[in-house]
Amino acid sequence: PPIVVSVDASGAFFIDQKSIPTEEFLPTLTANSENDKERRIHVRADRNVNYGKVMEVMGSINSAGFTKVALVSEAPGQGAPAK
């Protein structure tokens, strides 16, 4: 299964719904993936998060060597954004 990375409206990071301090984000992601750089990573963000911040998160995941990073969105009218 993919690892879900979320960014809430305040810019806080979550990995599979667990809050992660910014400085521990990439080491925790690597540990959760068991250092499998081919593991799928799904990135979700609150709709109030600046697009640049979302791209920054995706870029840092990619620069850490993960190759399967995808932005996940919801269709209009479906549920609330990630928190």
C-alpha positions in Angstrom: 0.0 0.0 0.0 1.1 3.6 -0.6 2.4 5.8 2.2 0.1 8.8 2.6 1.8 12.2 3.3 -0.5 15.0 4.3 0.0 18.7 4.9 -2.6 20.5 7.0 -3.7 24.1 6.7 -1.0 25.2 9.2 1.7 23.5 7.2 2.2 20.6 9.6 3.3 17.2 8.1 1.6 13.9 8.7 2.7 10.4 7.5 -0.2 7.9 7.5 -2.1 10.3 9.8 0.7 10.6 12.4 2.0 14.1 13.0 5.7 14.4 12.2 8.0 17.3 13.1 9.4 19.0 10.0 13.0 18.1 10.8 12.1 14.4 11.1 9.9 14.2 8.0 12.3 12.6 5.5 14.0 10.3 7.9 10.6 9.1 9.1 9.4 8.6 5.6 12.5 6.6 4.7 12.0 4.4 7.8 8.3 3.9 7.1 9.1 2.8 3.5 11.8 0.4 4.8 14.2 2.3 2.5 12.2 1.1 -0.5 12.6 4.1 -2.9 10.1 2.5 -5.3 7.3 2.6 -2.6 4.4 4.7 -3.8 3.9 8.0 -1.9 0.6 9.8 -2.1 0.6 13.5 -1.1 -2.5 15.2 0.1 -2.9 18.7 1.3 -5.6 20.9 2.8 -7.1 23.1 0.2 -5.8 26.2 2.1 -2.2 25.2 1.8 -0.2 27.3 -0.7 0.5 25.3 -4.0 4.2 26.2 -3.7 4.3 24.4 -0.3 2.8 21.3 -1.8 5.4 21.4 -4.6 8.1 21.9 -2.1 7.0 18.8 -0.2 6.8 16.7 -3.3 10.2 18.0 -4.4 11.8 17.1 -1.1 10.3 13.6 -1.3 11.6 13.2 -4.9 15.1 14.6 -4.0 15.2 12.0 -1.2 15.2 9.3 -3.9 11.5 8.3 -4.0 10.4 7.9 -7.6 6.7 7.2 -7.3 5.2 10.4 -5.8 1.7 11.4 -6.7 -0.6 14.2 -5.7 -4.0 13.0 -4.6 -7.1 15.1 -4.9 -10.8 14.7 -4.3 -13.5 15.2 -6.8 -15.6 18.3 -6.1 -18.2 17.7 -3.5 -16.5 14.6 -2.0 -15.5 14.8 1.7 -13.3 17.3 3.5 -9.7 18.0 2.6 -6.9 16.2 4.4 -6.2 17.5 7.9 
